[in-house]
């Protein structure tokens, strides 16, 4: 039997492995019942300028699958995956900004390698010209990525003033950076676009992504799929992949996937199978929500000085993870959640999905299903007695 000290160490190790913000290590990765990366890798390998659109709500596993795709393509391609949502201003961003940042990303200075290690002199010259175009005269020397980080609005305006030049030079830089391999751009983070920015990129400026002479995988907000112009967007991409919440009822493939995902991080060592099954049910089929619940439960167990994750730890963890919806959901959201889906407006559906209060999932027949997040469902149940009883006299 483990001692209290060793049990606390096991809980601490489990907590570290359940961090939703950390990419899944290779040993922890579990293949989805309907994996995205294998078929996407084959499609991109065969079409020289293939464009693929990936949609799915937050926490469904897009970034993990893109990391697997990156691994599968890395032998034959140069993968360029700039952190768009961390560097660009997504309220201003256009395809030209995205392309310029992508061109500057392979040559960024990093402490673990010399500047432009392995790059040709032509790449160095072209990148230098691109950086010069972004820099105000008299400023201290900076890399191109630093220019974006310094003054986003100014850099955006500078690119807008010379769109054609920046576009053509960025294409040259990327070709030189990849030589002799082909480029694949992974443009992740665009699922966080505001409705206005989404419309600008995917409706008003859609032709620019199609003009890119490279393979590209692009993420987009799930709410776009409910808008009238989505049909036009869909027709311009080689494929549109949708990642949805997994089935999470016992004996279904999604449940087994989520159980294995938790056990690879050590769940079996710190909690019972019954407790894990309950947590999977609360996850709603979202891998990130499952990890959040497990991390919160392990934290609570450690605070309480327990040797394992017990039921009280799980209940407190559920309340903790649910707190954010208590602040985010407005009275109209609760009313929309109680409606049959056919009575919800497009705006209501889009907002609830973006908040994670409503989940998109695959039905057994392959069709689309929408259901209330189990954690939000608990809030709805709490509100019913209040509404029925009314205020105290």
C-alpha positions in Angstrom: 0.0 0.0 0.0 1.3 3.4 -0.9 2.2 5.9 1.9 0.4 9.2 2.1 3.6 11.0 0.8 3.9 8.7 -2.2 0.1 9.0 -2.9 0.4 12.7 -2.9 3.3 12.4 -5.4 1.1 10.2 -7.6 -1.6 12.8 -7.5 0.9 15.6 -8.4 2.2 13.5 -11.3 -1.3 12.9 -12.5 -2.2 16.6 -12.2 0.9 17.5 -14.3 -0.1 15.1 -17.0 -3.7 16.4 -17.2 -2.8 20.0 -18.0 -5.1 20.8 -20.8 -2.8 23.6 -22.1 0.1 21.2 -22.6 0.3 19.3 -25.9 -0.2 15.5 -25.5 3.1 13.6 -25.4 3.5 10.8 -27.9 3.0 8.2 -25.3 -0.2 9.8 -24.1 -1.8 10.2 -27.5 -4.9 8.1 -28.2 -6.2 7.8 -31.8 -9.8 9.0 -32.2 -12.5 6.6 -33.3 -12.6 8.5 -36.6 -9.0 9.9 -36.8 -8.4 13.1 -38.8 -4.6 13.1 -39.4 -4.2 9.9 -41.5 -6.6 10.7 -44.3 -5.7 14.4 -44.2 -2.1 13.6 -44.7 -2.9 11.5 -47.8 -5.1 14.2 -49.3 -2.4 16.9 -48.8 0.3 14.7 -50.2 -1.5 14.2 -53.5 -2.8 17.7 -54.3 0.0 20.4 -54.7 -2.1 23.4 -53.6 -4.8 21.6 -51.5 -6.7 23.8 -49.1 -8.4 22.1 -46.2 -10.8 23.8 -43.7 -11.0 22.4 -40.1 -13.9 23.4 -37.9 -14.9 22.4 -34.4 -15.7 24.0 -31.1 -13.0 24.7 -28.4 -11.8 21.6 -26.6 -12.8 19.0 -29.2 -9.2 18.2 -30.1 -8.3 20.2 -33.2 -4.8 21.2 -32.0 -3.9 17.7 -31.0 -5.0 16.3 -34.4 -3.0 19.1 -36.2 0.1 18.1 -34.2 -0.4 14.5 -35.4 -0.8 15.8 -38.9 2.4 17.8 -38.6 4.3 14.7 -37.4 3.0 12.6 -40.3 4.0 15.2 -42.9 7.3 16.3 -41.5 9.4 13.8 -43.4 8.3 15.0 -46.9 7.3 18.6 -46.3 8.4 21.8 -44.5 5.6 22.6 -42.0 5.1 26.2 -41.2 2.7 26.7 -38.2 2.9 30.2 -36.7 0.9 30.9 -33.6 -1.5 33.3 -35.3 -3.8 33.9 -32.3 -0.8 34.7 -30.1 0.9 37.2 -32.3 -1.7 38.8 -34.7 -4.6 41.0 -33.7 -7.5 38.9 -34.7 -9.8 41.9 -34.9 -7.6 43.4 -37.7 -6.0 40.4 -39.4 -6.2 39.8 -43.1 -4.7 37.1 -45.3 -1.8 39.3 -46.2 -0.9 39.7 -42.5 -1.1 35.9 -42.1 1.1 35.2 -45.1 3.8 37.7 -44.0 3.9 36.2 -40.5 4.1 32.7 -42.0 7.0 33.8 -44.3 8.9 35.2 -41.3 8.3 32.2 -39.0 10.9 29.7 -40.4 13.7 32.3 -39.9 12.7 33.4 -36.5 15.6 33.7 -34.0 15.5 31.1 -31.3 17.8 30.6 -28.4 18.3 26.9 -29.2 19.8 27.5 -32.7 21.9 30.0 -34.6 20.1 32.6 -36.7 18.9 31.2 -40.0 20.7 27.9 -39.4 20.7 25.9 -42.6 19.1 28.7 -44.6 20.4 29.8 -47.9 21.9 33.3 -48.6 18.9 33.9 -50.9 16.6 33.2 -48.0 18.5 35.6 -45.8 18.4 38.4 -48.4 14.7 37.9 -49.1 13.8 37.8 -45.5 15.8 40.8 -44.8 14.0 42.8 -47.4 10.7 41.7 -46.0 11.7 42.8 -42.5 12.9 46.1 -43.8 9.5 46.7 -45.2 7.9 46.3 -41.8 10.4 48.5 -39.9 10.1 52.2 -39.3 13.3 54.0 -40.0 15.5 54.6 -37.0 14.1 51.8 -34.9 16.5 49.4 -33.2 17.1 46.2 -35.2 14.3 43.7 -34.8 13.2 40.4 -36.3 10.1 40.3 -38.5 8.2 38.4 -35.8 9.2 41.1 -33.3 7.8 43.7 -35.6 4.4 42.1 -35.3 4.7 41.8 -31.6 5.8 45.4 -31.1 3.0 47.4 -32.9 0.4 45.2 -34.4 -1.8 48.0 -35.8 1.2 49.9 -37.4 2.5 46.7 -39.0 -1.0 45.9 -40.3 -1.3 49.4 -41.8 2.1 49.0 -43.4 1.1 45.7 -45.0 -2.2 47.2 -46.2 -0.3 50.0 -47.9 1.6 47.6 -50.1 -0.4 44.4 -50.2 0.9 43.1 -53.6 4.5 43.7 -52.7 4.2 42.0 -49.3 2.3 39.1 -50.8 4.7 38.4 -53.6 7.8 38.7 -51.4 6.3 36.5 -48.7 5.7 33.8 -51.3 9.3 34.0 -52.5 10.6 33.8 -48.9 8.5 30.7 -48.2 9.6 29.0 -51.4 13.2 29.7 -50.6 12.8 28.6 -46.9 11.4 25.2 -48.0 13.7 24.4 -50.9 13.8 21.6 -52.0 10.8 20.4 -50.1 7.2 21.6 -50.6 5.5 23.8 -48.0 2.4 23.0 -45.9 1.0 25.9 -43.9 -1.0 25.0 -40.8 -3.0 28.2 -40.0 -4.3 27.3 -36.5 -6.0 29.8 -34.1 -8.4 31.3 -36.6 -11.3 29.6 -34.8 -11.0 32.5 -32.3 -12.0 35.1 -34.9 -14.7 37.6 -34.0 -17.8 37.4 -36.3 -16.8 40.5 -38.1 -13.2 39.3 -38.7 -14.5 35.9 -39.8 -16.7 37.5 -42.4 -13.9 39.6 -43.7 -11.5 36.7 -44.1 -13.8 34.0 -45.3 -16.3 36.0 -47.3 -14.9 39.3 -48.4 -11.2 38.2 -48.8 -11.7 34.5 -49.5 -10.0 34.7 -52.9 -6.6 35.3 -51.2 -6.5 32.0 -49.4 -7.3 30.3 -52.7 -4.5 32.2 -54.4 -1.9 30.8 -52.1 0.5 28.6 -54.1 1.0 26.2 -51.1 -0.9 23.4 -49.3 -2.7 24.8 -46.3 -4.9 23.6 -43.4 -7.0 26.4 -42.0 -9.1 26.5 -38.9 -12.3 28.5 -38.7 -15.0 29.4 -36.1 -17.7 26.7 -35.9 -20.3 29.4 -36.0 -19.4 30.1 -39.7 -21.0 26.8 -40.7 -24.4 28.2 -39.8 -24.1 31.3 -42.0 -25.5 31.6 -45.5 -22.1 32.2 -47.2 -20.6 28.9 -45.8 -21.7 27.0 -48.8 -19.5 29.2 -51.0 -16.6 28.8 -48.6 -17.0 25.0 -48.5 -17.0 24.7 -52.3 -13.6 26.4 -52.5 -11.8 23.9 -50.2 -10.6 20.4 -51.1 -12.2 19.2 -47.9 -14.0 20.5 -44.9 -13.3 18.5 -41.8 -15.5 18.8 -38.7 -14.3 17.5 -35.3 -17.2 17.0 -33.0 -17.7 16.0 -29.4 -17.4 12.2 -28.9 -20.1 9.8 -27.9 -19.4 9.3 -24.2 -21.9 6.6 -23.1 -20.4 3.3 -21.8 -19.6 0.7 -24.5 -19.4 3.3 -27.3 -16.2 4.0 -29.1 -16.0 7.6 -27.8 -16.3 6.4 -24.2 -13.4 4.0 -24.7 -11.3 6.7 -26.3 -11.9 9.1 -23.4 -11.2 6.3 -20.8 -7.9 5.4 -22.5 -7.0 9.1 -22.8 -7.4 9.4 -19.0 -5.7 6.1 -18.1 -2.6 7.0 -20.2 -2.2 9.9 -17.9 -2.5 7.7 -14.8 -6.2 7.9 -13.9 -6.3 4.2 -12.9 -3.7 4.9 -10.2 -5.5 7.6 -8.4 -9.3 7.0 -8.9 -11.8 4.2 -9.2 -13.2 3.1 -12.6 -16.6 4.2 -11.4 -15.4 7.7 -10.6 -13.7 7.9 -14.0 -16.9 6.8 -15.8 -18.8 9.6 -14.0 -16.2 12.1 -15.0 -16.3 11.0 -18.6 -20.1 11.5 -18.5 -19.6 15.0 -17.2 -17.1 15.7 -20.0 -19.8 15.8 -22.6 -17.3 14.0 -25.0 -14.9 17.0 -25.1 -11.3 15.8 -24.4 -10.3 19.2 -23.0 -13.2 19.3 -20.6 -12.4 15.8 -19.4 -8.8 16.9 -18.6 -10.0 20.0 -16.9 -12.3 18.0 -14.6 -9.5 15.5 -13.9 -7.0 18.2 -13.1 -9.5 20.0 -10.9 -10.3 16.8 -9.0 -6.6 15.9 -8.5 -6.0 19.5 -7.2 -8.9 19.3 -4.8 -7.8 15.9 -3.5 -4.3 17.2 -2.9 -5.7 20.3 -1.0 -7.8 18.0 1.1 -4.8 15.8 1.9 -6.4 12.7 0.3 -4.5 9.8 -1.1 -6.9 9.3 -4.1 -9.5 11.2 -6.0 -12.7 10.5 -4.1 -16.3 11.4 -4.9 -16.3 14.6 -2.9 -13.2 15.8 -4.8 -15.0 15.1 -8.1 -18.2 17.0 -7.0 -16.1 20.0 -6.0 -14.2 19.8 -9.2 -17.4 19.8 -11.2 -18.6 22.9 -9.4 -15.3 24.6 -10.0 -15.2 23.9 -13.8 -18.9 24.9 -14.1 -18.3 28.3 -12.4 -17.3 30.1 -15.6 -20.8 29.5 -17.2 -22.4 31.1 -14.2 -20.6 34.3 -15.2 -20.9 33.9 -19.0 -24.5 32.8 -19.5 -27.2 35.5 -19.6 -30.9 35.1 -19.0 -31.5 34.8 -22.8 -28.9 32.0 -23.0 -30.7 29.9 -20.5 -34.0 30.4 -22.4 -32.3 29.4 -25.7 -30.8 26.3 -24.1 -34.3 25.2 -23.0 -35.7 25.5 -26.6 -35.8 22.6 -29.1 -32.9 23.2 -31.6 -35.3 24.0 -34.5 -36.6 27.0 -32.5 -33.1 28.5 -31.8 -32.0 31.3 -34.0 -28.6 31.1 -35.8 -27.2 33.8 -33.5 -28.4 31.8 -30.4 -26.9 28.6 -31.7 -23.6 30.2 -32.6 -23.2 31.9 -29.3 -24.0 28.8 -27.2 -21.6 26.7 -29.2 -18.8 29.3 -28.9 -19.4 29.3 -25.1 -19.3 25.5 -25.0 -22.8 25.5 -23.4 -24.1 23.7 -26.4 -22.2 20.8 -27.9 -22.1 19.5 -31.5 -21.8 15.7 -31.8 -22.1 13.0 -34.3 -25.3 11.0 -34.2 -25.2 7.2 -34.8 -26.5 7.6 -38.4 -23.7 10.1 -39.1 -25.9 13.2 -38.9 -25.4 16.3 -36.8 -26.7 16.5 -33.3 -26.7 19.3 -30.8 -27.0 18.8 -27.1 -26.6 20.8 -23.9 -23.2 20.4 -22.2 -23.7 18.2 -19.1 -22.1 20.7 -16.8 -24.4 23.5 -18.1 -27.3 21.0 -17.8 -26.7 21.0 -14.1 -27.0 24.8 -13.9 -30.3 24.5 -15.8 -31.6 22.0 -13.3 -30.6 24.4 -10.4 -32.6 27.2 -12.0 -35.9 25.3 -12.4 -36.9 25.3 -8.7 -36.0 29.0 -8.4 -38.3 29.8 -11.3 -41.1 27.6 -10.0 -41.0 28.8 -6.4 -40.3 32.5 -7.2 -39.0 35.1 -4.7 -39.8 34.6 -1.0 -42.6 37.0 0.3 
